[in-house]
Amino acid sequence: MGRVLRFKRRKQQSEDPDIAILAGLGGVAVVIEDFDSVFEKAGLNRTTLQLAVEQQLSEGGVPVLTLQQAEESDDAAYLVVAVGADSHPTGVVASMLNLQLCEFALLPRGDELDGGVTTWRINGVWAVDKQNLAESMNDAIGDGLKRLVRDYRRANA
């Protein structure tokens, strides 16, 4: 059985803390992690995926930054897009998607304690026929980005 973890907050937030944490986010740099050759064989490539993710974020009102801009900014995050797949001889592919925003954070235990943390995440796992892998993955990424855009807009309205 799972357990819900609750953390003491420094201040009370009026809305869902998983959305409120996006308030003041100045922009996002997209990082597409390396992915399995199964995706390349299905017609996906990192460059096309990078451009599609950046376009959907930009059209949704989320400022898109270069990696250098994010490195130099105090209010930027990295959107890490990780996909995985395991192909079965029957033609079914087990697919995995992880979208996560990673940001720099100071920990309340001391001013010298800081590091990168995940502040927003969405995961998915599913099975699909090999011939539908590219479409299925693009749909899953698109759905996750719609949720991120929605959460970002709510937090920054």
C-alpha positions in Angstrom: 0.0 0.0 0.0 1.3 3.4 -0.9 1.8 6.2 1.6 1.2 10.0 0.9 4.2 12.1 2.0 3.4 15.5 3.4 6.1 18.2 3.7 6.0 21.2 6.0 5.7 24.4 3.8 7.3 27.7 4.6 4.1 29.5 3.6 0.6 28.5 2.8 -0.2 28.2 -0.9 -3.7 28.9 -2.1 -3.7 26.2 -4.8 -2.2 22.9 -5.6 1.5 23.1 -4.6 2.5 21.0 -7.6 1.1 23.8 -9.8 2.0 26.7 -7.6 5.7 25.7 -7.7 5.7 26.8 -11.4 4.9 30.4 -10.4 7.6 32.8 -11.6 9.2 30.3 -13.9 11.0 32.5 -16.4 11.5 29.9 -19.1 12.4 26.3 -20.0 15.3 24.8 -21.9 14.4 21.4 -23.5 16.8 18.5 -23.1 16.0 15.3 -25.1 17.8 12.4 -23.6 19.3 9.7 -25.8 16.8 7.1 -26.8 16.6 3.5 -28.0 17.2 2.6 -31.7 13.6 1.2 -31.7 12.4 4.8 -31.9 14.8 5.7 -34.7 13.6 2.7 -36.7 10.0 3.9 -36.1 10.9 7.3 -37.6 11.5 9.4 -34.5 14.7 11.4 -34.1 16.0 13.7 -31.4 16.2 16.9 -33.5 12.6 16.7 -34.8 11.4 15.8 -31.3 13.3 18.8 -29.8 11.8 21.2 -32.3 8.3 19.8 -31.8 8.5 20.1 -28.0 9.9 23.6 -28.1 7.2 24.7 -30.6 4.4 23.3 -28.5 5.7 25.0 -25.3 6.2 28.3 -27.1 2.7 28.2 -28.7 1.3 27.4 -25.2 2.9 30.5 -23.8 5.9 28.9 -22.0 9.1 30.8 -22.8 11.6 28.5 -24.4 15.3 29.1 -23.7 18.5 27.8 -25.0 20.7 25.7 -22.7 23.1 28.7 -22.3 20.2 31.1 -21.4 19.0 28.6 -18.8 22.5 28.2 -17.3 22.7 32.0 -16.9 19.2 32.5 -15.5 17.9 32.4 -11.9 14.4 31.6 -12.8 14.8 28.9 -15.5 14.3 25.2 -15.6 15.3 22.3 -17.8 12.5 20.1 -19.3 14.0 16.7 -19.6 12.3 14.4 -22.0 13.2 10.7 -21.6 11.7 7.9 -23.6 12.4 4.2 -23.5 11.2 1.1 -25.3 11.6 -2.6 -25.2 10.5 -4.5 -28.4 9.0 -8.0 -28.2 9.3 -10.5 -31.2 5.5 -10.4 -31.5 5.7 -6.7 -32.6 4.5 -5.2 -29.4 6.6 -2.5 -27.9 6.6 -1.6 -24.2 7.0 2.2 -24.1 8.0 4.6 -21.3 7.8 8.4 -21.2 9.2 10.7 -18.4 8.8 14.5 -18.7 10.3 16.4 -15.8 11.2 20.0 -15.0 14.6 20.2 -13.2 15.5 23.4 -11.3 18.1 24.7 -8.9 16.9 24.9 -5.3 18.1 25.9 -1.9 17.2 23.6 0.9 15.8 25.0 4.1 18.3 23.1 6.3 21.1 25.6 5.5 22.1 28.2 3.0 25.0 26.1 1.7 22.7 23.2 0.8 21.6 23.5 -2.8 21.3 21.5 -5.9 19.1 20.4 -8.8 15.7 19.1 -8.0 12.7 17.9 -10.0 9.8 20.3 -9.5 7.2 18.9 -11.9 6.9 15.4 -13.5 4.7 13.2 -15.5 5.3 9.6 -16.4 3.7 7.1 -18.6 4.1 3.4 -19.5 2.1 1.5 -22.2 2.3 -1.1 -24.8 1.7 -0.5 -28.5 2.2 -2.2 -31.9 5.6 -1.4 -33.4 3.9 0.2 -36.5 2.1 2.7 -34.2 5.1 3.5 -31.9 6.0 6.9 -33.4 2.4 8.2 -33.4 1.8 6.8 -29.9 4.9 8.4 -28.4 4.2 11.8 -30.1 0.7 11.7 -28.7 1.9 10.9 -25.2 4.5 13.7 -25.3 1.9 16.1 -26.7 -0.6 15.2 -23.9 2.1 15.7 -21.2 3.1 19.0 -22.7 -0.5 20.2 -22.7 -0.6 19.4 -19.0 2.6 21.3 -18.4 1.3 24.3 -20.4 -2.0 24.2 -18.4 -0.2 24.1 -15.1 2.2 26.8 -16.1 -0.6 29.1 -17.2 -2.5 28.5 -14.0 0.5 29.2 -11.8 1.4 32.4 -13.8 -2.1 33.9 -14.4 
